[in-house]
Amino acid sequence: MTVSVMLFTSDLRVHDQPALRAAVRGADEVVPLFVVDRGVRRAGFDTPNRRAFLADCLASLDAGLRERGGRLVIRTGEVTEQVCRVVTETGAAAVHIAAGVSGYAKRREDRLRGALKEVRCALHAHDGVITALPPGEVTPADRDHFAVFTPYFRRWEEAGPRAALAAPRAVRVPELPGHPLPRRTAVTGVSPGVARGGEREGRLRLSAWLAHPRGGADAYEERHDDLPGDTTSRLSPHLHFGTLSATELVQRARKRGGPGAEAFVRQLAWRDFHHQVLAARPDAAHTDYRTRGDHWRSDEKEIAAWKEGRTGCPIVDAGMRQLLHEGWMHNRARLLTASYLTKTLYTDWRVGARHFLDLLVDGDLANNQLNWQWAAGTGTDTRPNRILSPLAQAKRFDPQGDYVRRWVPELAELAGASIHRPQDLDGPTRARLDYPDPLIDPADGRARFQRARGLD
């Protein structure tokens, strides 16, 4: 009786799961294994919002495996040690894992490969599990990765993702002990509005979004930046945990068809773009991709006000409060809040990136860090000194102030677009609203940034 191990990481699904399919094909029995990795906590990635969502994902994965005659085996500890222990207990000849992108994932893979060699077990790292197109699948003639999205997207389109795979019909699991599944209710400090996780939830959400007659995929091209309307798919947490396959999303969106579906596919390509940048430059998670010689300010009171949604800039505060409540933020609000921190307050992008990672359920290292670098002008943006005007953006993407009214309730009584400039109200009204004055006038922040970058 031959045995293989399927080590799940950020690919918590049974549908379109190449690593699981290979494990099932290659042995009579498979150990579907997830290790509650203490190293993830030490690295700062194990935060309450993601831990709660992960508990849902593991429960759903276990249910999907049980439908196929299997179950999920949970172990706790250091990944290499626990995997080798399972290999020894079962006599497994192979371990299958989704190929990682981050420095942490690559180091984990290297440690595993070395340790498994000692026990005469092979490690198979599978590309195309976490992204639609594997990092390095397409490259320019003179470099190991694309630094500009448009030429990358052309090659991405030409290459095309692989075909999506069906879930295995049966998964036979040998008898061996494991720990209980983590429980969402045991996690403390979770934001109150964090969505439910898991493959079943993700697939239901995807199907509903694609089929929505007015506010889903069909409206995505025209309204994906609409802050109060929020026609985004909200699938990013499922992509981060791998409860949905990026490859399957591309194919199902294109089967739906239309400009909205194509605009959505383009966003999936952006995700792949960031992953191929990080795969080639793992240090971009912590250092400037393109340094601008910045000497960032560090005003703790301003940083605290930004984190709490008390900057006195309503559109920015609305985004930050949505993040605090939901562990998620609208994509346009992410750009606005990041631009405000880095270009108006001139604060180091790493401060904002860390705060987002602390709260975002979809806190993906590649997307989070490289989008923050894009906003700060230290990343792949071809216009590194662009500044998003909070007021202009608010007028365009929240014209009647409904998004601000939803998340900044102390301003809810203000009519229409006047909600975006509460500083224009008379003193007694402002005092009654209990809303702070702006930390800085955006024009002054722009001038300060331009001086710092030597643009004045």
Summary of the structure (lengths in Angstrom):
residues: 456
radius of gyration: 23.2
end to end distance: 72.7
largest distance: 79.9
contacts: 1553
relative contact order: 0.11
helix: 52%
strand: 7%
